[in-house]
């Protein structure tokens, strides 16, 4: 089946053109669709008209084979096809409710928030959950983890796998980690990932973080236009790969504090409209005492709502799981008889699992009504 969609089997593509494309990292018709005629022109040196013809021929052939969507189709056909889209459970009832079942394939899910809010822990958890069977909410797939901040920890994967009753060695063997050292290298990893995705049955691509290296290398407003163009290319490529190869893409994003916000939450994601428009689903993580809040900020069909979750040995967990474990500690400790009255007064709080936590109104940091992120940092699109 794969042999039928090699470049040499495409009408109008001879040995010379095939070599040009292969040397540029384009190995099959799927790669032609992902990269597009503009990029094919840039990386091969061929003229724009020829590149457009080649890409269009590849699109027609793949559409006739049913590997990609037809140019024109009814909404009923799209609806039926979307019933077959895979979903990866988060392992929690709360986040699965937010995502209506889990992280979708053929979509880019962006998670942004300040440090310590659980973005990387969420990514580590999804690396384990995607490897479960479809009956257990996974896709029996492997993971490509693009690590731009040196935050991937195999020890954490082992802990999460053990907590879910899975074999840690098997889980680790199915995670391919690519350490990105600069923004150009980060983009190159994605451009050369097509063969890796097919050979290893990659069903989840993680970019943690997607914007960190771009933010550190392009400083000042004088480089803003160049940064946005490069970042735009990366996130669009990530989105197209997820759609073309039927895998899920998760990208974490950093934030900044907007100085012009006097009321409400001043936290704003980096990347401006370029990242905001490309992401299929946009979720905001923030701290709330010992718990975390996840809010669906932007989605084509999900309601704009928020849920509470927590972090534990199993990665992201339901808040009641963490509360239940804490509630056992005061119950096991014997209190002196002279403090019986105080223990009796505190009993309702212990039963509610809030003995180790501040009151509910103190745990919520600021209003939870997070406004839609603005256009960003004066970007030029």
N, C-alpha and C positions, 0 to 999 in steps of 0.2 A: 504493500500500500504506500509506504513512504517513498519507494523508488519512483512511483509514478509522478511525484511532485518535486522531483529534482529539477534544477535549473535547465539542464540540457534537454529536458522533455518539453520545454516551453517553446512554442513556435516563435521564430525570429531571434532566438538566443543561441549563438554559435559558440565554439570553443574559446574564442578571444573574449567575448562578453562574459562567458561563464567564469573565466579566470579572473577578470577584473572584479566581478561581483564576489567571488570566493575570497580573493585577497583582501577585500574590504569587509569581510565578515558576514556576507550574505550567502547562505548555503542552500536555501530552498525557496519555494514560492511563498511560504508563510513569512519568511524574513523580508521578502519584497513588500508584502502587505504591511508589515509592522513598521518598516523604515520609511516607506512612502517615496514618491518620485523626487521630491525636493532634496531629500537626504541622499538618495541614490545618485543624483546628479553631482552632489558635492563630494561624495567619497569615491566615485569612480571616474569622474571627469567626462562622462558622456553627456551629450546635449540633453536638454530638458524634455524635448519632444520624444526622443527615443526612450528615456526613462519612464515617461508617462505611459507609452504604449506597452512596455514590458510589464509594468505594474498592473495596468488594466487587464492585460491578458491573464496574468496570474490570478487576479481577483475573479474573473469570469470562470476560469477553470476550477478554482476552489469552491466557488458558489454552486456550480453545477454538481460538484461531488458532495455537496451538503456540509462542507467543513466550515464555511462561513455563511452569514446570512445573505439572502438574495437582495438585489438592489431595491426591489419593490415587493412588499408582502403585506398581507392584511394584519390588522391588530390582533385578530383571533390567532393567527399563526404565531405572532410574537408572544402572545399570552401563553400558548401551549408550550412554546420553546422555553419560556422562563420557568415553567413548572419543573423542568429538568436541571435547572441551575443548582449546583452544589452549594451546601451551606456547612460551615464548620462551627460546631458548638463552642462556646467559650468556657463550658464546664460550670457555668453559674446560671441560676434561674433569672437573676436580675438583668445581666447583660444580654442573655438570650432574648429576654422580653424586649429590651431596647432595640436589638437588631432583628426582632421577629424571627428567631430561630438560629441565628449565628451569622458569621462573616460570609458574605456571598463571593462566589467565583465570578469571573468576568467583570469585576468592579474594583475600584481603588478606594480603600477605607483609610481616611486620614485621622490620626489620633494626636491631638495637641494638648499641651498643658505645661505647667511649670515643673521644675525638677522635683523628684520624689513623689509625683502624683500617680505613678504606676504604669507609665507608658511602656518601659522596657519589660516590666514584669508581665504585662499583657502580651507583649510579643513572644516572650519565652513560653508563656502558657499556650498560645496558639501554635507554637512549634511542636508541642506535644499533642495537642488535641487533633490536629490535622492528620496525625498518623493512626488514629483510631479507626475502627471499621465504620462503614456507613450506618450500621444499626446502632452504633454508639455515638453518632453525631460527627464522625470524622470522614475523611475521603481516602483513607489508605494511601496517602501521598507523602512525598518528601518535601523538604524545605530548602529554599535558597535564602540565606540570611546575609544581607549586605550591611556590614558593621562599619559605620563611619566614625564612631565615637569610642571604639574599643570597650563597649559595654556588654558584649556577649559573654556569658559565663556558663560553661558546660556543667559546672557544679550545680547551678540553679536548675538546669534541665533535669539532672539526675534526681534532685529533690522533688520536683514536680511530677516526674514519671513515677517515682516510688509512691507518692501520695495518691496517684490515680491507679496504682496497681499494674503498671506497665514495666516492660523490661528496659532499664536505662541504656544498656549497651545498644540495643536495637534502635532506640529512639535517637541516640547520638549519631549512629551510623547513617541515619537518614536525614541529617541536617548538614548541608553544605554551607560553610561560612566563607564569605569573601570579605576580607579586610580592605576597605577603601582608604587610601592615604591622601588623596586630594580629589577635588570635584571632577576633574577630567577622568581620573581612574574610576571613580564611582559610576560615571556614565558609561565608560568603556566596559565595565563588568556587565552592565545591563545589555549593552549592544551585542556582547559575545555570549549571551546566556541561552540562545535558542536551542542549540544542540544539547546543552546541559539539561534544559527543561524536559525535552523529549526523552533523553536517555535515562533520566533518573526519576521520571514520573513526578516532576515538581508540581505540587498543588497549592503551594503558598510561597509568595515572595515577600520578604520583610525588608524594608529600608529604614534602618534605625541609626541616625535620623536622616531624613531625606534632604534637609536644608542646611544642616550644621556646617558642612565643609564649604558650601557656597557662601554662607554668611561670614565665615572666618577669612575667606580669601578675597572677597570683593568688598572692600571697605570704602565708605564715603559715598555721597550722592553721585560723584563723577563716574563711578563704576556700576551704578544701579541698573542702567539699561542693559549692560553686558551680562550682569548677574541674572537678571530676570529672563533674558533670552536663553542662557544656559540652563537655568532651573526649569524653564518652560519645556525645553527639550527633554530633560530627564523625567519629569512627572508625566508628560504625554507619552513617552516611550514606555514607562511603567504601566500606564493605563492601557495602552494598545496591546502590550504583551499579555496582560491579564485577560483581556477580551479575546485575543486571537488563540491563545493556548489554553483557555478555560481553566485558569487558576485564580486564586484570590491574591490580592496585593494589599499589604498593610504598610503604611508609611507614617512614621512619627514626625512630629513637627515641634520646633521650639517656639517660645513665645517672647514677647517684650511687653513692658509696661507703657501704656499710652499716657503721656503727661497731660493731655488735654481733657481727660476724663475726671470730673470732679465728683460724680455720683455713680455708684454701681461698680462693676468689676472692670479695672483698667487693663486686664490681660488681653493681648491681641496676638494671634499667630503670625509667624514670619512668612514671607513669600507673597503676601498681597493677593491680588485677584488671580494671578497666574496659578497658584496652588489651589485657591478657593474654587475656581471654575472647573479645574481638572478633576478634583476629588469627587467621586460618586457619593460617598458618605463622609460627613465631617462630624467628629465626636470630640467633645471637650471634657478632659479629665481635670478635676481639681480636688484639693485636700479638704477634708471636713473632720477635723479632730483626728481620731485614729481610723476613720473610715474615708472613703473616697466617693466623689459624685461624678457620674458620667452623664453627659447631656448630648442628645442628638441635635446638633446645631443646623445641619443641612442634609437633606435627603430628598430624592425624587418622590418617595411615597411613604416614608416613615413619619409618624407624628413627632412633633417637636416636644420631647419629654425628657425627664431625667430620672436616674435610678441611683440608689446607694449600693456600693460594693466595697469589699475589703481585700487586703492582701494577706496571704498566709503561706504555709508550706506547700500548698497545692497551687500556688500562683494567685490568680484573681479568684476570689471566693465570694459566696453570698455573705452579707453582714451578719445574719443570724448564726452562721457557722462559727464565726469568730466570737460572737457574744456567748454562745453556748459553752465554748471551751473556757472562757473567762469566768462564767458563772459557777463553774465547778470548784474553783480555787477557794473562795470564801466559805463554801459549804463544807470543804474538807477540813478547814482549820477549826480547832476547838477554841471557843472564846471563854474567858474567865466568868465565873458565876456573877461577880459583882457588876459585870457589864452586860448582863442578860437583857436589861431594859433597853439599852442602846442597840443591841443586836436585833431585838424585836422590832424597834423602830426602823432599822435599816433593812429588815427582811424583804419588804416589797421591792426595794431597789435591787437587791441581789437576785431576786427571782426574775426581774426584768432584764438582768444581764448588764446593768449600767453602773455597777459599783466601781469599776476601774475607769470610768469615762466621765467627762464633764456632762452637765445637763444638755439636753438636745439643743436648746437655744444657743448655748455657748459653742457647740461644735460646728455650727454652720457659719462659715466665714464670709460675711457679706451676702448680698442678695443672690439668689440662685437664678435669677432671670438674666441670663447672659445675652447681650445684644448680638445681632449678626455682625461678624467681623467686617470692618470697612475695607476699602480698596488696598490698604497696605501702606508702604513707606514711600509714597510719592512715585510709584513705579511708572515706567514707560512700557506700554504693551505694544 
